[in-house]
């Protein structure tokens, strides 16, 4: 009999009996647990759990979801249940630096990132990306100035809603989101930036790093909040450098780190492995 696999994630105040209650309910619903991870945060007294399970296609999940609603009320849980084979829609926002965009496109095409790109949004015209095969992905040129920023962001929000997107990816989108848009995207928008912050702000951060003799460069992927570049961190990586590296060499290495960190963060989010924990995240890795 064919089965369908699901991902269940949950978080709540930590208390005894949660694992037993959830596992028993899945068993009674005819589900077969394939993978399970859990974490108790002693500082916040919060419990986090991620389970993948299989259930027969004929049986479905109606009874299972009814039981989850009861557990949600009993334990005050935040619960999310999604099919493993569901391809979420995403928006990609990009400016003139295109290395992260190209990397994401490639990983989607080879099946490494299981998502559908609903649209690409840029504050630069379509012609700036003519060297890339965007195929039939809708492209929206939305220039922005201080005067037009509210209207431009309203259009971004509209596209997010109307395309059914579940995630926005800032693939080196060099515009600061307003507090209002960041709030509406809470937990659904991933940004990438170099890891020098809060140092070396502004233009040419790698040149600034070179001038200060930095020995490590890196990148950080995080959820977007109203606090610029300070949202809950999902993924980071670093690379050692030396006095022999030129500013241009640092830029090249930085691009490589940024693209791989962003793609890993997106993959973790898509697979339901990232749970928000206040200003931090819980990341259940493979």
C-alpha positions, 0 to 999 in steps of 0.5 A: 500500500502506498505511503506518504511521508510527513514532517512534524515540528513542534515547540512548547514549554518544556514539561514531562510527557511530551515525547510519550504523548506525541509518539503515542498519538502517531502510533495510534494514528497508524504512522511509522516514525522514520526519524526523530530529533528533540532538544530541551533548552534549559535557559528558556525552558522550551522543548523542540521536536522534529519527526518524520513519519510515514502514513498510508495514503489511504488512511490519510492524516485527518484523524492525526491532525485532529489529535495534534490539535488536542495536543496543541491545546493541552501543551500550548504547542506551536505545531507544523505538519507538512508533506515531505514531497511538497515543493514550497514556493519561494521569492528570490530578491537580488541586486547587482551581486548575482553569485547567490542567485546563480547558485540557488538556480543551479541547485534547484535545477539539479534537484539539490534544493526542493523548491519552486521559484515563484518569482525573482525580484530585483531593483536592477533591470532584467537586462542585468541578468541576461547572461543567465538562463532564467527560463520561464521564471517571472522577473519583476523589476522594482526600482526603489528610492527613499520616496518610492520605498513604501510603494515598492515594498507594498508590491513585494508583499503583494507578490509574496501573497499572490504567488503563494510563496512561503519563503523570501530569500534575500540573495544579496539584495542590497536594500534594507527592509522596513520594520513593517515588511520584516515583521510580516516576513517573520520566520519566512525570510532569509538573508545572507551577509559577510560575518564582519558585522557589526564591524566593517559596515558600509562599502567594501567590507573586504577591503576594510578587512584587508586593511585591518589584517583580518585572518578569518572571513566568513558569512552568516545566514539569518532570518530577517527582523527589524534589527538590521543583520541581527536576526536569528542565525541559521548557518555560518561558515568561515575561511582562514586567510593570510597576509598574502591575500589581496582585497580582490582575493578576499572578495572572491573567497567571500562570494564563495562562502556566502553562496554556500552558507545561503544554500545550506540555510535555505535547505535546512529551512525547507526541510523543517530543520530550523525552529525559532527560539526567540533571538536564536534558532534550534537547527536539527541537522541530518 
